[in-house]
Amino acid sequence: MSETIVVALDQTEAAQHAITAAGDLAARLGDRVLVVHVVEEVVTGRGSVGGEDLHAIDDVLAAAVKSLEDRGIEVEGRAVPGVAGTQDVAESIVQQATRAGAAYIFSGTHGRSAVGKLVLGSVVNKIIRTAECPVVVVR
């Protein structure tokens, strides 16, 4: 029986490594992959505005989907809303994984120091703490 692997995608090299690792596992197990890119909005005193270039997001998402399709992996790409600088990005990823009944969540990490994580917070740390399935963190 095929299961779903969710990959959290952003525009970093670490996320590309997560796509590759998730693809390796999906190919071995015959699983499908759901690539999730949280489209961050910036909240201001006057409401929220797009914080990211939507064309760039579409390009990154399409490239990730194509790279998995080229390997014969069943894949879906999905852009979902989130708010920059809050826990909403991690919550959006975990919510998508829960809805998909994900067996795993893959996410890249930038490899920040312990102090950097303490000061800046970490989307990956929030995903690890709140996900109902195993989380694979890829550098």
C-alpha positions as CSV (number, residue, x, y, z in Angstrom):
1,M,0.0,0.0,0.0
2,S,1.4,3.4,-1.0
3,E,1.8,6.0,1.6
4,T,2.5,9.8,1.4
5,I,5.7,11.5,2.1
6,V,5.4,15.3,2.7
7,V,8.4,17.5,1.8
8,A,8.6,21.1,3.1
9,L,10.0,23.2,0.3
10,D,11.5,26.7,0.3
11,Q,14.1,28.3,-1.9
12,T,17.1,26.9,-0.2
13,E,19.7,24.3,-1.1
14,A,18.8,22.4,2.1
15,A,15.2,22.0,0.8
16,Q,16.6,20.6,-2.5
17,H,18.5,18.0,-0.5
18,A,15.2,17.1,1.3
19,I,13.5,16.7,-2.1
20,T,16.2,14.3,-3.2
21,A,16.2,12.3,0.0
22,A,12.4,12.0,0.0
23,G,12.5,10.9,-3.6
24,D,15.0,8.2,-2.7
25,L,12.7,6.8,0.0
26,A,9.6,7.2,-2.2
27,A,11.2,5.3,-5.1
28,R,12.3,2.5,-2.8
29,L,8.9,2.1,-1.1
30,G,6.6,3.0,-4.0
31,D,5.2,6.0,-2.0
32,R,3.8,9.2,-3.4
33,V,5.2,12.6,-2.5
34,L,3.4,15.8,-1.6
35,V,5.7,18.9,-1.9
36,V,4.4,21.7,0.2
37,H,5.7,25.3,-0.2
38,V,4.3,27.7,2.4
39,V,3.7,31.1,0.7
40,E,4.7,33.5,3.4
41,E,2.9,36.8,3.9
42,V,4.3,39.7,5.8
43,V,1.8,41.1,8.3
44,T,1.9,44.9,8.8
45,G,-0.2,47.3,10.7
46,R,-2.3,47.7,7.6
47,G,-2.9,44.0,6.9
48,S,-0.8,41.4,5.1
49,V,1.1,41.7,1.9
50,G,2.9,39.1,-0.2
51,G,6.3,38.6,1.2
52,E,7.7,36.4,-1.5
53,D,7.9,36.5,-5.3
54,L,5.0,34.3,-6.4
55,H,6.6,33.6,-9.8
56,A,9.8,32.4,-8.1
57,I,7.7,30.1,-5.8
58,D,5.9,28.6,-8.8
59,D,9.2,28.0,-10.5
60,V,10.8,26.3,-7.5
61,L,7.7,24.2,-6.9
62,A,7.4,23.2,-10.5
63,A,11.1,22.2,-10.6
64,A,10.8,20.1,-7.5
65,V,7.7,18.3,-8.9
66,K,9.4,17.7,-12.2
67,S,12.5,16.3,-10.6
68,L,10.4,13.7,-8.8
69,E,8.2,13.0,-11.8
70,D,11.3,12.4,-13.9
71,R,12.2,9.6,-11.5
72,G,8.8,8.0,-12.0
73,I,7.5,9.1,-8.6
74,E,3.8,10.1,-8.1
75,V,4.0,13.6,-6.9
76,E,1.8,16.6,-6.2
77,G,3.0,20.2,-5.6
78,R,1.0,22.5,-3.3
79,A,1.5,26.1,-2.3
80,V,-0.3,27.0,0.9
81,P,-0.6,30.2,2.9
82,G,1.5,31.1,6.0
83,V,2.6,34.1,7.9
84,A,6.3,35.0,8.0
85,G,8.0,35.3,11.3
86,T,5.3,33.2,13.2
87,Q,4.7,29.6,13.9
88,D,2.1,29.5,11.1
89,V,4.7,28.3,8.6
90,A,5.3,25.1,10.6
91,E,1.7,24.7,11.4
92,S,0.8,24.9,7.7
93,I,3.2,22.2,6.9
94,V,2.1,19.9,9.8
95,Q,-1.6,20.6,8.8
96,Q,-0.9,19.5,5.2
97,A,0.9,16.4,6.5
98,T,-2.0,15.5,8.8
99,R,-4.6,16.0,6.1
100,A,-2.6,13.8,3.7
101,G,-2.1,11.1,6.4
102,A,1.7,11.4,5.8
103,A,4.0,8.6,6.8
104,Y,6.9,11.1,7.0
105,I,7.7,14.8,6.7
106,F,11.1,15.7,5.2
107,S,12.5,19.2,5.7
108,G,15.8,20.8,5.0
109,T,17.8,22.7,7.7
110,H,20.3,25.5,7.4
111,G,22.4,24.0,10.2
112,R,22.2,27.1,12.5
113,S,24.1,27.0,15.8
114,A,22.2,26.3,19.0
115,V,22.3,30.1,19.8
116,G,20.9,30.9,16.3
117,K,18.0,28.6,16.9
118,L,17.3,30.1,20.3
119,V,17.3,33.6,19.0
120,L,15.7,33.1,15.6
121,G,13.4,30.1,16.4
122,S,13.1,27.3,14.0
123,V,10.3,26.1,11.7
124,V,11.9,22.7,11.7
125,N,11.9,22.5,15.5
126,K,8.2,23.4,15.5
127,I,7.5,20.7,12.9
128,I,9.4,18.1,15.0
129,R,7.5,19.0,18.1
130,T,4.0,19.0,16.6
131,A,4.0,16.5,13.8
132,E,2.1,13.2,14.3
133,C,4.5,11.3,12.0
134,P,8.3,11.0,11.9
135,V,10.2,14.0,10.7
136,V,13.4,13.6,8.7
137,V,15.7,16.6,8.7
138,V,18.2,16.9,5.9
139,R,21.2,19.1,5.6
